[in-house]
Amino acid sequence: MNPSRSAASIPQPPPSGPRAFTGYEKFIVGVLAFLQFTIILDFMVLSPLGATLIPTLGLSPRQFGWVVSAYAFSAGASGLLAAGFADRYDRKSMLLFFYTGFIVGTLLCGIATDYYFLLGARIVTGIFGGVMGSVVYAITTDTFPMQMRGRVMGFIQTSFAASQVLGIPLALYLCNAFNWHAPFLFIVGISVAVGIMIYFYMRPINSHLVPQTRSPFAHLSKAVSSTKYLEGYAATALLSTGGFMLMPFGSAFSVYNLGIDLEHLPAVYMATGICAMFAGPIAGRMSDTTGKFSVFTFGTLLTIATVVYYTQMGISPLWLVITINIVLFVGISSRIVSAMALTSAIPSPEDRGAYMSVSSSIQQISGGLAAALAGLIVVQNGEGPLQHFDTLGQVVALAAVITLVMMYRINRRVMQ
């Protein structure tokens, strides 16, 4: 080699480490996180409002379980119906259409007056809101390469934490200051603002569009019958079991079993959410650097140990309840972020929207079944503690073990 040759002419290795987000990419991540915040808060708010809704509307645990699962069942059905059309339209247009319907459904929840009105409103909300998650993840996968998706999923996952830190405490405050209708109207106000931002500032997302030679039914048929997709659907379905079984009764369990009064209940959600706001992005970055399955394994083991202990707790001090909830949420966040980043590599680009819609639909339906099953297992006599909550913990732990095995197989196939 000629020693006089300039260093600039020598081929340089590519820069190490993940690249930074552009300004527009930051906007996409931010607006999708805000959108997910409204969707998740709409679902999660039922849990802390359960302690108020159950006596106010005279609901039994079984009826409350159906209020929760009605959203999931309708979301699952609409996801299947939308799958055949998911890759035929610009994703921004799909996002705005279903988000508008979600806002209308949430408004109906805010003016509901009895059990049947609320049940119907949850069905309408689920029909539209249930498709939103699949559209968001399809947009994420279309916009960001695989080596960035862990970070993106981690940031979007902070919407769960934000709903804990900001949304649920504020919803509980509005409920205590006004009534249980106020939190839903609060969600409507935020959603309208997010929708306006998407309409004016998000660019069209149509790179996935190709001339369609298959009917929507044929497109759906391929998405639900492809062998390489089936294991991904099954893993996603089991992944949702824990949240749908435990979350709807979280506030009631804290109040009636752990001895936390309603005034301190917002502190539990706020402290948990603050820590989870850091857990999601950290899990996302670790997924991109150390491996998505490694992070999923860590989150699964942590979740199993915490769930088994948590569901057998009795009267406990506030600090212990907060600590256990924080650890549990760290485990759940690690599982969800790494799993979504890993499974995003399963579908082909032309099937991505359909796959995400079917996956979301199966997740919602299985979650609805899990919530309904939880409502049958959990028993409450009067104002006494919830019974058989430890049984739910055992079911969730078993589902987590099975999901870990399935994700191991998916990881091996994706990384080949």
C-alpha positions as CSV (number, residue, x, y, z in Angstrom):
1,M,0.0,0.0,0.0
2,N,1.3,3.5,-0.8
3,P,1.9,5.2,2.6
4,S,1.3,8.5,1.0
5,R,-2.2,7.6,0.1
6,S,-4.6,9.9,1.9
7,A,-6.8,8.5,4.7
8,A,-9.8,10.0,3.0
9,S,-9.3,7.7,0.0
10,I,-9.2,4.5,2.1
11,P,-12.5,2.8,2.5
12,Q,-13.9,3.4,5.9
13,P,-16.1,1.0,7.9
14,P,-19.7,2.0,8.4
15,P,-20.4,4.0,11.6
16,S,-21.2,1.8,14.5
17,G,-24.3,2.1,16.6
18,P,-27.9,2.9,15.7
19,R,-28.5,6.0,13.6
20,A,-30.4,8.9,15.0
21,F,-34.0,9.7,14.2
22,T,-34.8,12.5,11.7
23,G,-37.1,15.3,12.6
24,Y,-40.0,13.8,10.8
25,E,-39.4,10.4,12.3
26,K,-39.5,11.9,15.7
27,F,-42.8,13.5,14.8
28,I,-44.2,10.1,13.7
29,V,-43.0,8.4,16.9
30,G,-44.4,11.1,19.0
31,V,-47.9,11.4,17.3
32,L,-48.3,7.6,17.3
33,A,-47.4,7.5,21.0
34,F,-50.0,10.1,21.7
35,L,-52.6,8.2,19.6
36,Q,-51.8,5.0,21.5
37,F,-52.0,6.9,24.7
38,T,-55.7,7.7,24.0
39,I,-56.5,4.2,22.8
40,I,-54.8,2.5,25.8
41,L,-56.2,5.0,28.3
42,D,-59.7,4.3,27.0
43,F,-59.3,0.6,27.8
44,M,-57.2,1.0,30.9
45,V,-59.4,3.6,32.5
46,L,-62.1,0.9,33.1
47,S,-59.8,-0.8,35.6
48,P,-59.4,2.1,38.1
49,L,-63.0,3.2,37.5
50,G,-64.2,-0.4,38.3
51,A,-64.3,0.4,42.0
52,T,-66.7,3.3,41.2
53,L,-68.6,1.8,38.3
54,I,-69.5,-1.5,40.0
55,P,-71.5,0.0,42.9
56,T,-72.8,3.0,40.9
57,L,-74.3,0.9,38.1
58,G,-75.0,-2.1,40.3
59,L,-72.7,-4.3,38.3
60,S,-71.7,-7.8,39.3
61,P,-68.1,-9.0,38.6
62,R,-69.4,-11.0,35.7
63,Q,-71.2,-8.0,34.2
64,F,-68.0,-5.9,34.6
65,G,-66.0,-8.6,33.0
66,W,-68.4,-8.4,30.0
67,V,-68.1,-4.6,29.8
68,V,-64.3,-5.1,29.5
69,S,-64.5,-8.1,27.1
70,A,-67.2,-6.5,24.9
71,Y,-64.5,-4.1,23.6
72,A,-62.2,-6.9,22.9
73,F,-64.7,-9.1,21.1
74,S,-65.9,-6.3,18.8
75,A,-62.3,-5.2,18.2
76,G,-61.4,-8.8,17.2
77,A,-64.3,-9.0,14.8
78,S,-63.6,-5.7,13.1
79,G,-59.9,-6.5,12.8
80,L,-60.7,-9.7,10.8
81,L,-63.1,-7.7,8.6
82,A,-60.6,-5.0,8.0
83,A,-57.7,-7.3,7.3
84,G,-58.7,-8.0,3.7
85,F,-58.6,-4.2,2.9
86,A,-55.7,-3.2,5.2
87,D,-53.1,-3.2,2.4
88,R,-55.3,-1.6,-0.3
89,Y,-55.4,2.0,1.1
90,D,-53.0,4.6,2.2
91,R,-52.3,3.9,5.9
92,K,-52.9,7.5,6.9
93,S,-56.4,7.4,5.5
94,M,-57.0,4.1,7.4
95,L,-55.7,5.7,10.6
96,L,-58.0,8.7,10.4
97,F,-61.1,6.7,9.4
98,F,-60.9,4.3,12.4
99,Y,-59.7,7.0,14.8
100,T,-62.8,9.1,14.1
101,G,-65.0,6.1,14.8
102,F,-63.1,5.5,18.1
103,I,-63.7,9.1,19.2
104,V,-67.4,8.7,18.5
105,G,-67.5,5.4,20.5
106,T,-65.7,7.0,23.4
107,L,-68.1,9.9,23.4
108,L,-71.0,7.4,23.7
109,C,-69.2,5.9,26.8
110,G,-69.1,9.4,28.2
111,I,-72.8,9.8,28.0
112,A,-73.9,6.2,28.9
113,T,-76.5,6.0,31.7
114,D,-76.8,2.3,32.5
115,Y,-75.1,-1.1,32.0
116,Y,-76.6,-1.9,28.5
117,F,-75.9,1.6,27.2
118,L,-72.3,1.3,28.4
119,L,-72.0,-2.2,27.0
120,G,-73.2,-1.0,23.6
121,A,-70.8,2.0,23.7
122,R,-67.9,-0.3,24.4
123,I,-68.8,-2.4,21.4
124,V,-68.8,0.6,19.1
125,T,-65.5,1.8,20.6
126,G,-64.0,-1.6,20.1
127,I,-65.1,-1.9,16.4
128,F,-63.0,1.2,15.6
129,G,-60.4,1.3,18.3
130,G,-59.5,-2.3,18.0
131,V,-58.1,-1.8,14.5
132,M,-55.9,1.2,15.5
133,G,-53.1,-0.9,17.0
134,S,-52.6,-2.9,13.8
135,V,-52.5,0.3,11.7
136,V,-50.0,1.9,14.1
137,Y,-47.7,-1.1,14.0
138,A,-48.0,-1.4,10.2
139,I,-47.0,2.3,9.9
140,T,-44.1,1.7,12.3
141,T,-42.9,-1.3,10.3
142,D,-43.3,0.6,6.9
143,T,-41.4,3.6,8.2
144,F,-38.5,2.2,10.3
145,P,-36.0,-0.6,9.5
146,M,-35.7,-3.7,11.7
147,Q,-32.6,-2.4,13.5
148,M,-34.6,0.7,14.7
149,R,-37.9,-1.0,15.6
150,G,-36.9,-1.9,19.2
151,R,-36.4,1.8,20.0
152,V,-39.5,2.8,18.2
153,M,-41.7,0.2,19.9
154,G,-40.1,1.2,23.2
155,F,-41.0,4.8,22.8
156,I,-44.6,4.0,21.6
157,Q,-44.8,1.7,24.6
158,T,-44.4,4.7,26.9
159,S,-48.0,5.4,26.0
160,F,-48.9,2.7,28.5
161,A,-46.7,4.4,31.1
162,A,-48.1,7.9,30.3
163,S,-51.6,6.6,30.8
164,Q,-50.5,5.4,34.2
165,V,-48.7,8.6,35.2
166,L,-50.9,11.2,33.6
167,G,-54.1,9.6,32.3
168,I,-55.3,7.4,35.1
169,P,-54.6,9.7,38.0
170,L,-56.3,12.5,36.2
171,A,-59.2,10.2,35.2
172,L,-59.6,9.3,38.9
173,Y,-59.4,12.9,39.9
174,L,-62.1,13.8,37.3
175,C,-64.2,10.9,38.5
176,N,-64.0,12.0,42.1
177,A,-64.5,15.6,41.3
178,F,-67.4,15.1,38.9
179,N,-68.5,11.6,38.0
180,W,-67.4,8.5,36.1
181,H,-68.4,10.0,32.7
182,A,-65.8,12.8,32.9
183,P,-62.7,10.6,32.1
184,F,-64.2,9.4,28.8
185,L,-65.0,13.0,27.8
186,F,-61.4,13.9,28.7
187,I,-60.2,11.2,26.3
188,V,-62.4,12.6,23.6
189,G,-60.9,16.0,23.9
190,I,-57.3,14.7,23.6
191,S,-58.2,12.4,20.7
192,V,-59.6,15.3,18.7
193,A,-56.4,17.2,19.1
194,V,-54.3,14.2,18.0
195,G,-56.5,13.6,15.0
196,I,-56.0,17.2,13.8
197,M,-52.2,16.8,14.1
198,I,-52.3,13.6,12.0
199,Y,-54.5,15.1,9.4
200,F,-52.4,18.2,8.8
201,Y,-48.8,16.9,9.4
202,M,-48.5,13.2,8.6
203,R,-47.5,12.3,5.1
204,P,-49.3,9.7,3.1
205,I,-48.0,6.2,3.7
206,N,-48.5,4.2,0.5
207,S,-45.1,2.5,-0.3
208,H,-46.8,-0.9,0.4
209,L,-49.4,-0.4,-2.3
210,V,-49.0,-2.7,-5.3
211,P,-51.5,-3.6,-8.1
212,Q,-53.9,-6.0,-6.4
213,T,-54.7,-9.2,-8.2
214,R,-56.5,-10.8,-5.3
215,S,-59.9,-10.0,-3.8
216,P,-60.1,-8.8,-0.2
217,F,-61.4,-12.2,0.8
218,A,-58.4,-13.9,-0.9
219,H,-56.0,-11.5,0.7
220,L,-57.6,-12.2,4.1
221,S,-57.5,-16.0,3.4
222,K,-53.8,-15.9,2.7
223,A,-53.1,-13.9,5.9
224,V,-55.0,-16.3,8.1
225,S,-53.8,-19.6,6.5
226,S,-50.1,-18.9,5.8
227,T,-48.1,-21.4,7.8
228,K,-45.4,-19.0,8.6
229,Y,-47.9,-16.6,10.2
230,L,-49.8,-19.0,12.4
231,E,-47.2,-19.3,15.2
232,G,-46.9,-15.5,15.3
233,Y,-50.7,-15.2,15.8
234,A,-50.7,-17.8,18.6
235,A,-47.8,-16.2,20.4
236,T,-49.5,-12.8,20.2
237,A,-52.7,-14.2,21.5
238,L,-51.1,-15.7,24.6
239,L,-49.1,-12.6,25.1
240,S,-52.3,-10.6,25.8
241,T,-53.6,-13.1,28.4
242,G,-51.9,-11.6,31.4
243,G,-53.1,-8.0,30.9
244,F,-56.7,-8.9,30.1
245,M,-57.0,-11.3,33.0
246,L,-55.4,-9.2,35.7
247,M,-55.8,-5.6,34.6
248,P,-59.6,-5.2,34.7
249,F,-59.7,-6.2,38.4
250,G,-56.5,-4.4,39.4
251,S,-58.1,-1.5,41.3
252,A,-60.7,-3.7,42.9
253,F,-58.0,-6.1,44.1
254,S,-55.9,-3.2,45.4
255,V,-58.9,-1.8,47.4
256,Y,-60.6,-5.0,48.6
257,N,-57.7,-7.4,49.0
258,L,-54.6,-5.2,49.6
259,G,-56.3,-2.6,51.7
260,I,-55.4,0.5,49.6
261,D,-58.0,3.2,50.0
262,L,-59.4,5.1,47.0
263,E,-57.5,8.3,47.9
264,H,-54.1,6.5,47.6
265,L,-55.0,4.5,44.5
266,P,-53.8,7.2,42.1
267,A,-50.4,7.1,43.8
268,V,-50.0,3.5,42.9
269,Y,-50.7,4.1,39.2
270,M,-48.6,7.2,39.1
271,A,-45.5,5.7,40.7
272,T,-45.8,2.6,38.5
273,G,-46.1,4.7,35.4
274,I,-43.2,7.0,36.1
275,C,-40.9,4.0,36.3
276,A,-42.5,2.4,33.3
277,M,-41.9,5.5,31.2
278,F,-38.2,4.7,31.5
279,A,-38.6,0.9,31.2
280,G,-40.1,1.0,27.7
281,P,-37.4,3.0,25.9
282,I,-34.7,1.1,27.8
283,A,-36.2,-2.3,26.8
284,G,-36.4,-1.0,23.2
285,R,-32.8,0.0,23.0
286,M,-31.7,-3.2,24.7
287,S,-33.8,-5.2,22.1
288,D,-31.8,-3.5,19.3
289,T,-28.4,-4.0,20.9
290,T,-28.5,-7.2,22.9
291,G,-31.2,-9.1,21.1
292,K,-35.0,-9.1,21.1
293,F,-35.4,-12.6,22.4
294,S,-33.0,-12.1,25.2
295,V,-35.0,-9.1,26.5
296,F,-38.2,-11.1,26.0
297,T,-36.8,-13.9,28.1
298,F,-35.8,-11.5,30.9
299,G,-39.3,-9.9,30.9
300,T,-41.1,-13.2,31.0
301,L,-39.1,-14.6,33.9
302,L,-39.6,-11.4,35.9
303,T,-43.3,-11.3,35.1
304,I,-43.9,-14.9,36.1
305,A,-42.2,-14.5,39.5
306,T,-44.0,-11.2,40.2
307,V,-47.5,-12.3,39.1
308,V,-47.4,-15.4,41.3
309,Y,-46.3,-13.4,44.3
310,Y,-48.7,-10.4,43.6
311,T,-51.9,-12.5,43.2
312,Q,-51.4,-14.2,46.6
313,M,-50.8,-10.9,48.6
314,G,-53.1,-9.9,51.4
315,I,-53.3,-6.6,53.3
316,S,-50.1,-4.8,52.5
317,P,-48.4,-1.4,53.0
318,L,-48.6,1.1,50.3
319,W,-44.9,1.1,49.5
320,L,-44.9,-2.7,49.0
321,V,-47.9,-2.5,46.6
322,I,-46.2,0.2,44.6
323,T,-42.9,-1.7,44.4
324,I,-44.6,-4.9,43.2
325,N,-46.6,-3.0,40.6
326,I,-43.4,-1.3,39.3
327,V,-41.6,-4.6,39.0
328,L,-44.6,-6.2,37.3
329,F,-44.9,-3.4,34.8
330,V,-41.2,-3.5,34.0
331,G,-41.5,-7.2,33.1
332,I,-44.7,-6.7,31.0
333,S,-43.1,-3.7,29.2
334,S,-40.0,-5.8,28.4
335,R,-42.1,-8.6,27.0
336,I,-44.4,-6.4,24.8
337,V,-41.7,-4.2,23.3
338,S,-39.4,-7.0,22.4
339,A,-42.2,-9.3,21.2
340,M,-43.7,-6.6,18.9
341,A,-40.3,-5.7,17.5
342,L,-39.5,-9.4,16.8
343,T,-42.8,-10.4,15.3
344,S,-42.8,-7.3,13.0
345,A,-40.3,-9.2,10.9
346,I,-42.7,-12.1,10.2
347,P,-45.0,-10.8,7.4
348,S,-44.0,-9.9,3.9
349,P,-44.4,-6.1,3.1
350,E,-47.5,-6.7,0.8
351,D,-49.2,-8.7,3.6
352,R,-48.1,-6.4,6.5
353,G,-51.4,-4.6,7.1
354,A,-53.4,-7.8,6.8
355,Y,-51.1,-9.7,9.2
356,M,-51.2,-6.9,11.7
357,S,-55.0,-6.7,11.5
358,V,-55.4,-10.4,12.0
359,S,-52.8,-10.5,14.8
360,S,-54.6,-7.6,16.5
361,S,-58.0,-9.3,16.0
362,I,-56.8,-12.6,17.5
363,Q,-55.2,-10.7,20.4
364,Q,-58.4,-8.8,21.1
365,I,-60.6,-11.9,20.9
366,S,-58.3,-14.0,23.1
367,G,-58.1,-11.1,25.5
368,G,-61.8,-10.9,25.6
369,L,-62.1,-14.6,26.4
370,A,-59.5,-14.1,29.1
371,A,-61.4,-11.2,30.6
372,A,-64.6,-13.1,30.5
373,L,-62.9,-16.1,32.0
374,A,-61.4,-13.9,34.8
375,G,-64.9,-12.6,35.5
376,L,-66.1,-16.2,36.0
377,I,-63.2,-17.2,38.2
378,V,-63.2,-14.1,40.4
379,V,-65.9,-14.1,43.0
380,Q,-66.8,-11.3,45.5
381,N,-69.3,-11.6,48.3
382,G,-70.7,-8.2,49.1
383,E,-67.9,-5.7,50.0
384,G,-65.5,-8.5,50.8
385,P,-62.2,-9.3,49.1
386,L,-62.0,-10.9,45.7
387,Q,-61.7,-14.6,45.8
388,H,-59.6,-17.0,43.6
389,F,-57.3,-14.2,42.4
390,D,-54.3,-16.5,42.9
391,T,-55.8,-18.9,40.4
392,L,-55.6,-16.1,37.8
393,G,-51.9,-15.7,38.6
394,Q,-51.3,-19.4,38.0
395,V,-53.0,-19.2,34.6
396,V,-51.0,-16.1,33.6
397,A,-47.8,-17.8,34.6
398,L,-48.5,-20.9,32.6
399,A,-49.4,-18.8,29.5
400,A,-46.1,-16.9,29.9
401,V,-44.1,-20.1,29.9
402,I,-45.9,-21.4,26.7
403,T,-45.4,-18.0,25.0
404,L,-41.6,-18.1,25.8
405,V,-41.3,-21.4,24.0
406,M,-43.2,-20.1,21.0
407,M,-41.1,-16.9,20.8
408,Y,-38.0,-19.0,20.9
409,R,-39.1,-20.8,17.7
410,I,-40.1,-17.5,16.1
411,N,-36.8,-16.0,16.9
412,R,-34.9,-18.9,15.3
413,R,-36.9,-18.6,12.1
414,V,-36.7,-14.8,11.8
415,M,-32.9,-14.7,12.5
416,Q,-32.1,-17.4,9.9
